Amino acid sequence: MNTNCPSQTNQQTLSKAISLFASFVLAGALTACGGGGSSVNPNPTPTPTAKTVVQVNIGDAPADWMLAFSMNMSSMSLTGANGSVSVVSSSLPMEMMHLMGTMQPLAMISAPQGSYSGASVTIASATVMYMAPVTKAPTQKTITGPMTATIQFSSPITVGTTPMAIGFDLDLAKSVTMDAGGNLAMNPVFHVSSGMQGSGNALDPMNGGVRHLMGTVSSMSGSSFSMTSMQAAQTFTFATNSSTTFENITMMSMMTNGMLVVVDATLQADGSLLATNVRSMMNSGGSMSGGMVTAVTGQPATQCTVVMQNGTGTGMMSSMWASGATVTMNGSTTYQIDQDGMDMSSLPFTPSFDATHLYAGQSVMPVSTSGMSMGGGMMGGGSMGGSMSSSGMTLEPQGLSGTVSAAITSGSRTSFTMTLPSDSAFSALTGSTTVTVYQQPGTMMSGSSIASGATAHAFGLLFKDSGQWKMVASRMAAN
């Protein structure tokens, strides 16, 4: 026997091994060449869609017959090519009449870049305070929900690489109806606008500007601070720099947790908010509110009733909005005019606001060193939400709408006579059907110029001078 030759069994085993090895080599070659396989991962990791900061704002188109409109928004989302983006996901109480003619931020969201075609909003319930047509008494009613609005944008809004703002104006005049029996119903109607950071007036909400946002300081870090607002879906962080102005304090280092503040800010290219003005109103433990005066006691005034539209601080609850509050003043109460963002130059009258120039129909912000106390009882046909002892009272901007006429231009200032609607709550409170509106050089104009005979709304400070109502407008727009 030849022992140098492999056996038949060994030959078969070796043949199988060579065949198996060749199969592996061939399979690898085919895979590398794209034959019999693929070089593409069958389950690739998706490339994340780039995102951009979007400031979502909300405001109010005029509804002159209301004194206050408080609603509980339960959800809000944007609908885009990349799916739905949540803006509000839990119960958020808001009062809308203090936003007449302006806007405030709801949230700063990180939205996938792309095209957005609409939005959806659900309102769980609403409370309305208005002047009863017959009795002329403040009356409160509740609208039960839910009420849902499916909003289709008139043209798609594109979110690109630049931070932007999207504004939702709730048209209360078209949204809320009253039948012959005095029953209220709501079908929410929103008007939508958008603007880019850096594309216009930095303080214009259309471009991401923030005006008169009321809240409580929650934290501080370096040159930034965070603030919570009772009417926003999140806590906002504001950066400060050498250009930031401070009122009632001289620098950010004087701020403390719990301090009550009013902030103006601008949207920056990196999506952050830069505070341009910070007004300290009260230290921790105090409270502040805001709303329209419906009654004044005493001359000089010792007490007034305010229909609540805003507030923050100790004892403040959103359930107080669209209710009345009793505010008590004394000889130590200080009075001031909120001139932030106002052009008060060269007016043909002397603006006055103090205990002898406080009137029903004006918007005010009382502050207290102590908290808001719960109150009871009724104010005409409306409930009383609380009471506070005011250490300070500030005249605040407010909105009015009507038909303008008798335009008079003097230098760079134009004055209009604004005739108010027949159902105006302001007229029912004051007995006045007209207001003289001053368009100053610094008045911010939205849209086209306003001609005599046009319907328009104005947002500004309201004074009573020699028996005549006069408004200095910070913003105006044709309806």
Secondary structure by P-SEA (a helix, b strand, c coil): cccccccaaaaaaaaaaaaaaaaaaaaaaaaaaccccccccccccccccbbbbbbbbbbbcccccccbbbbbbcbbbbbcccccccccccbbbbbcccccccccccccccccccccccbbbbbccbbbbbcccccccbbbbbbbccccccccccbbbbbccccbbbbbbcccccccccccccbbbbbbbbbbbbcccccccccccccccccccccccccccccbbbbbbccccbbbbbbbccccccccccccccccccccbbbbbbbccccbbbbcbbbbccccccbbbbbbbcccccccccccccccccccccccccccccbbbbbbbcccbbbbbcccccccccccbbbbbccccccccbbbbbbbcccbbbbbcccccbbbcccccccbbbbbbbccccccccccccccbbbbbccccccccccccccccbbbbbbccccccccccccccccccccccccccccbbbbbccccccc
